[in-house]
Amino acid sequence: MEDVRDLKALQLDALKEVANIGAGHAATALSQLTHRRIMISVPEINIARLEEVPGLIGDPQEVVAAVLMHMLGDLTGRTLLMFPEPVGRQLCDMLLKRPLGTTTAFETIEQSCIKEAGNILSGAYMNALSEFMGMLLLPSVPSLVVDLSAAVLTTTYLNFGHDRDFVFCVETEFSIDAQDGLRGHFLLLPDLASLKAIFDAIRLT
């Protein structure tokens, strides 16, 4: 696995194409739910060790809404979808069809909304990967935590991390009704055997 980050540009492009397909599916699903025009793009994809991720996603002291899911089936691991808190509130307003700026805290209904958004986005990325790999991937029930970015990642690392854990970090940009500026990060944390399977599949492209 030492050569994990030495993938050729062509192979990284294949991975980005998988993420782009997932983003397209997620945008369609969220648009249907909210009756708004939503575009999601994947400007960047990085492969890093879990402990290096805080440097990739911005300020470690930023408060984020994070949706954690387990990946079950032929490939196993975890997914973590992280939104800056203001983006999470805006998603709640959209899903609940409220005027933007209405959500001020994550009460029970808002938590359900963020979990649902996480379900849609993570599920779309997993489906794209599933099609690419020709394998069955099933998402678990999502759980939500609102905390500092560094705290979320530290907890993830302590609970799930291994010395040789690598993470696919997909930067995700949202445009809602042509208004830019919303961003999030989708992290895929495959178990070691699944990581090897993904890279074996990518190397064949």
C-alpha positions as CSV (number, residue, x, y, z in Angstrom):
1,M,0.0,0.0,0.0
2,E,3.0,2.3,0.1
3,D,2.4,3.4,-3.5
4,V,-1.3,4.3,-2.8
5,R,-0.6,8.0,-3.4
6,D,1.6,7.4,-6.5
7,L,-1.3,6.7,-8.7
8,K,-1.0,8.0,-12.2
9,A,-3.0,11.1,-13.1
10,L,-5.2,8.9,-15.4
11,Q,-6.1,6.6,-12.5
12,L,-7.0,9.6,-10.3
13,D,-9.1,10.9,-13.1
14,A,-11.0,7.6,-13.1
15,L,-11.7,8.1,-9.4
16,K,-12.8,11.7,-9.9
17,E,-15.1,10.5,-12.7
18,V,-16.7,8.1,-10.2
19,A,-17.2,10.9,-7.7
20,N,-18.6,13.2,-10.5
21,I,-21.2,10.6,-11.3
22,G,-22.1,10.3,-7.7
23,A,-22.4,14.1,-7.3
24,G,-24.7,14.2,-10.3
25,H,-27.0,11.6,-8.9
26,A,-27.0,13.4,-5.5
27,A,-27.8,16.7,-7.2
28,T,-30.7,15.2,-9.0
29,A,-32.1,13.6,-5.8
30,L,-31.8,16.8,-3.8
31,S,-33.3,18.9,-6.6
32,Q,-36.3,16.6,-6.6
33,L,-36.7,16.9,-2.8
34,T,-36.3,20.7,-2.6
35,H,-37.7,21.8,-6.0
36,R,-34.6,23.9,-6.4
37,R,-32.0,23.8,-9.1
38,I,-29.0,22.2,-7.4
39,M,-25.7,21.6,-9.0
40,I,-22.9,19.7,-7.3
41,S,-19.4,19.5,-8.6
42,V,-16.2,17.8,-7.5
43,P,-13.4,20.3,-7.9
44,E,-10.8,18.1,-6.2
45,I,-10.1,14.6,-4.9
46,N,-7.3,13.8,-2.5
47,I,-5.9,10.6,-1.1
48,A,-4.3,11.0,2.3
49,R,-3.8,9.3,5.6
50,L,-6.6,9.9,8.1
51,E,-4.5,12.0,10.4
52,E,-3.5,14.3,7.4
53,V,-7.1,15.1,6.5
54,P,-7.6,18.1,8.8
55,G,-5.1,20.0,6.6
56,L,-7.1,19.2,3.5
57,I,-10.5,20.4,4.6
58,G,-9.8,23.8,6.1
59,D,-9.9,25.3,9.6
60,P,-9.8,22.5,12.3
61,Q,-11.6,24.9,14.7
62,E,-14.6,25.3,12.3
63,V,-17.8,23.9,13.6
64,V,-19.2,21.3,11.2
65,A,-22.2,19.1,10.9
66,A,-20.9,15.6,10.1
67,V,-22.9,12.6,9.0
68,L,-21.2,9.2,9.6
69,M,-22.3,6.0,7.9
70,H,-21.0,2.5,7.7
71,M,-20.4,0.9,4.3
72,L,-21.6,-2.7,4.2
73,G,-21.6,-5.4,1.5
74,D,-18.8,-6.4,-0.8
75,L,-16.7,-3.4,0.3
76,T,-16.6,-2.3,3.9
77,G,-15.6,0.9,5.7
78,R,-17.1,4.2,6.7
79,T,-18.1,7.4,5.1
80,L,-18.1,10.8,6.7
81,L,-19.9,13.8,5.1
82,M,-18.9,17.1,6.6
83,F,-20.6,20.5,6.1
84,P,-19.6,23.8,7.7
85,E,-22.4,24.5,10.2
86,P,-23.8,27.5,8.1
87,V,-24.1,25.2,5.1
88,G,-25.8,22.6,7.2
89,R,-28.4,25.2,8.4
90,Q,-29.0,26.3,4.8
91,L,-29.5,22.7,3.7
92,C,-32.1,22.3,6.5
93,D,-33.9,25.4,5.2
94,M,-34.0,24.0,1.7
95,L,-35.2,20.6,2.7
96,L,-37.8,22.0,5.0
97,K,-38.8,24.6,2.4
98,R,-38.2,27.5,4.7
99,P,-36.8,30.9,3.9
100,L,-33.0,30.8,4.0
101,G,-31.8,31.9,7.4
102,T,-34.6,30.4,9.4
103,T,-32.7,27.5,10.9
104,T,-30.6,28.6,13.9
105,A,-30.0,25.3,15.7
106,F,-30.1,21.6,15.0
107,E,-33.2,20.4,16.8
108,T,-34.7,17.0,16.2
109,I,-36.3,17.9,12.8
110,E,-33.2,19.6,11.6
111,Q,-31.0,16.7,12.6
112,S,-33.3,14.4,10.6
113,C,-32.9,16.7,7.6
114,I,-29.1,16.7,7.8
115,K,-29.1,12.9,8.1
116,E,-31.4,12.7,5.1
117,A,-29.1,14.9,3.1
118,G,-26.1,12.8,4.2
119,N,-28.0,9.7,3.3
120,I,-28.7,11.0,-0.2
121,L,-25.1,12.3,-0.9
122,S,-23.2,9.4,0.7
123,G,-25.6,6.9,-0.9
124,A,-25.1,8.5,-4.4
125,Y,-21.3,8.4,-4.0
126,M,-21.5,4.8,-2.8
127,N,-23.8,3.8,-5.7
128,A,-21.4,5.3,-8.2
129,L,-18.5,3.4,-6.7
130,S,-20.6,0.3,-6.6
131,E,-21.3,0.5,-10.3
132,F,-17.6,1.2,-11.1
133,M,-16.5,-1.8,-9.0
134,G,-19.3,-4.1,-10.0
135,M,-19.8,-4.8,-6.3
136,L,-22.7,-4.4,-3.9
137,L,-22.4,-1.5,-1.4
138,L,-25.0,-0.8,1.3
139,P,-25.1,2.2,3.6
140,S,-26.0,1.9,7.2
141,V,-28.4,4.2,9.1
142,P,-26.7,7.6,9.4
143,S,-25.6,9.2,12.7
144,L,-25.0,13.0,13.1
145,V,-22.5,14.9,15.2
146,V,-22.1,18.7,15.4
147,D,-18.7,19.7,16.7
148,L,-15.3,21.2,15.8
149,S,-13.9,19.7,12.6
150,A,-10.7,18.6,14.5
151,A,-12.8,16.9,17.2
152,V,-14.9,15.0,14.6
153,L,-11.9,13.8,12.8
154,T,-10.0,12.8,16.0
155,T,-13.0,10.8,17.1
156,T,-13.2,9.1,13.7
157,Y,-9.5,8.3,13.9
158,L,-9.6,7.0,17.4
159,N,-12.7,4.8,16.8
160,F,-11.9,3.5,13.3
161,G,-8.3,4.4,12.5
162,H,-5.5,2.0,11.8
163,D,-1.9,2.8,11.1
164,R,-2.3,2.2,7.4
165,D,-5.7,3.8,6.9
166,F,-6.1,5.9,3.8
167,V,-8.9,8.2,3.1
168,F,-10.5,9.4,-0.2
169,C,-11.3,13.1,0.4
170,V,-13.8,14.4,-2.2
171,E,-14.3,18.2,-2.1
172,T,-17.9,19.0,-3.0
173,E,-19.2,22.3,-4.2
174,F,-22.9,23.1,-4.1
175,S,-24.7,25.7,-6.3
176,I,-28.4,26.3,-5.3
177,D,-30.5,28.3,-7.7
178,A,-27.2,29.4,-9.3
179,Q,-25.9,30.8,-5.9
180,D,-22.4,29.5,-5.3
181,G,-20.4,29.3,-2.2
182,L,-21.6,26.2,-0.4
183,R,-19.1,23.4,0.2
184,G,-18.7,20.2,1.9
185,H,-16.3,17.2,2.0
186,F,-17.1,13.6,1.5
187,L,-14.6,11.2,3.1
188,L,-14.5,7.5,2.2
189,L,-12.6,5.4,4.7
190,P,-12.4,1.9,3.3
191,D,-11.1,-1.0,5.4
192,L,-7.7,-2.3,4.3
193,A,-9.0,-5.2,2.1
194,S,-11.6,-2.8,0.4
195,L,-8.9,-0.2,-0.1
196,K,-6.8,-2.8,-2.0
197,A,-9.8,-3.8,-4.1
198,I,-10.6,-0.2,-5.0
199,F,-7.0,0.4,-6.1
200,D,-6.8,-2.9,-8.0
201,A,-9.9,-1.8,-9.9
202,I,-8.5,1.7,-10.6
203,R,-5.2,0.3,-11.8
204,L,-7.1,-1.6,-14.5
205,T,-8.5,1.7,-16.0
